[in-house]
Amino acid sequence: MKRLIFLLAILVTPLLFCTQSHAQFGHVLDAVGPVNQSMGGAGTGLPLDGIGALHWNPASIGGLGHSEMGFSAMAFAPETHLSSRVDANAFGPGFPPVTMSGTTSSDTDISPIPSFGLVHYDPNSPWTFGLGGFAIGGFGVDFPGSTTNPILTPQPPDGGMGFGPIYSSFQLMQFCPTASYRFDNGWSVGVAPTVNWGNLSITPFSAASPNPDGSYSPGNSADAVWGLGFQTGVYYESPVGDWSFGASYKSPQWFQDFTINTVDHLGAPRVVGIDLDYPGIVSLGLGYRGFEWVNFAWDVRYIDYNNTDGFQTAGFDATGAVTGFGWRSIWTTSFGVEVIVLPRLTWRTGYAYSQSPINSSNIFFNSPAPAILEHHLSTGLTCEIGDGWMCSLTYSHGFEHSVTGPWHAPGLGPVPGTSVTGTLATYGLTFGVSRSF
């Protein structure tokens, strides 16, 4: 028992120090672990590893047919660009006196994204238990200030028209003790309470009312909070073993309000805050194992941003504070293929499509969180090295996508003669080690 507790401590500790993940279904991570990542995130109805099963469908952990412990880490590299243009006199006569435009790249480093999973399967019992811990989403940018890119020029009290440098870091981790029960007719049910940890920093903090001089306070003193939720699911394997089906519901993850200690324009202490939760997710999945050496998985998800605190209508309130990110609820789909190339070597590839929760009407408000990717490809290998040990490596790519919309001003709405463009592409390399027993 002491050895198991020590091992779990080693696995959990890295999760508490991971940086933000630039997720690919809005701010929801599209997949966890190298196996699930290589399948494009598909796995609700085809459990292939403990980490992916614990994340997407608690009922499916019994479908693994063995106990498993696994750990993985993803090196995630986003390429984020922010462009803007303001025509001469767009904000009034002589402001600006000439047309201004520019493009700035985010100085964002490679982010480590860890995950682990532990599943205990007993063939003589209908119960299967598990414990998962993974980064489940986030966003982050680091745009330096600019004299030519209008949106990154100093704030108006300092002689510019923009926000100055824009920085954000939003990290989300989830832990899920899980239980699944198998019935004799091929059906399984599962449930998992979810315990979440979040860390948020945004500068300037436009979700709070401006200072008396019209400037937004910085929000670079991060706040960490806890949140709770639950996940439940069903899983079915056909009697002949070819087809399998899964469905799950992950509730909204309800977080404490983020409160950040900052200062006003005169340096006096000030506290700002935001209510920012994680959306509810409905997942449906289908799996097929009818071929000797090829398996298929297909998932469809609905991510309910529109009814999630913090992601509702974008705009300015009467004080000039931004009311929300304005994300719409989205549909996503993932498809993956697993090919057993050799008895000890398995190759997988996957594709995922996601609607962008951000459109032209609200891209201006999402400069700190341009989560706009739509198309994703991934491929990976798993090699069995003996005694149940397996090593997996996966490469994933989110194809570049841009969204352009107008600049918004408090009390005015969209400003003619202006534009803001967010552009994002992502690259990821995931390595994992697991053992089946």
Beta strands, then each sheet from edge to edge (+ up, - down):
strand 1: 68-86
strand 2: 100-105
strand 3: 111-121
strand 4: 127-143
strand 5: 166-182
strand 6: 187-203
strand 7: 223-237
strand 8: 243-250
strand 9: 254-255
strand 10: 258-263
strand 11: 269-274
strand 12: 280-288
strand 13: 294-304
strand 14: 330-342
strand 15: 345-354
strand 16: 375-386
strand 17: 389-405
strand 18: 408-409
strand 19: 413-414
strand 20: 418-436
sheet 1: 2+ 1- 3+ 4- 5+ 6- 7+ 8- 12+ 13- 14+ 15- 16+ 17- 20+
sheet 2: 2+ 1- 3+ 4- 5+ 6- 7+ 9-
sheet 3: 10+ 11-
sheet 4: 18+ 19-
end
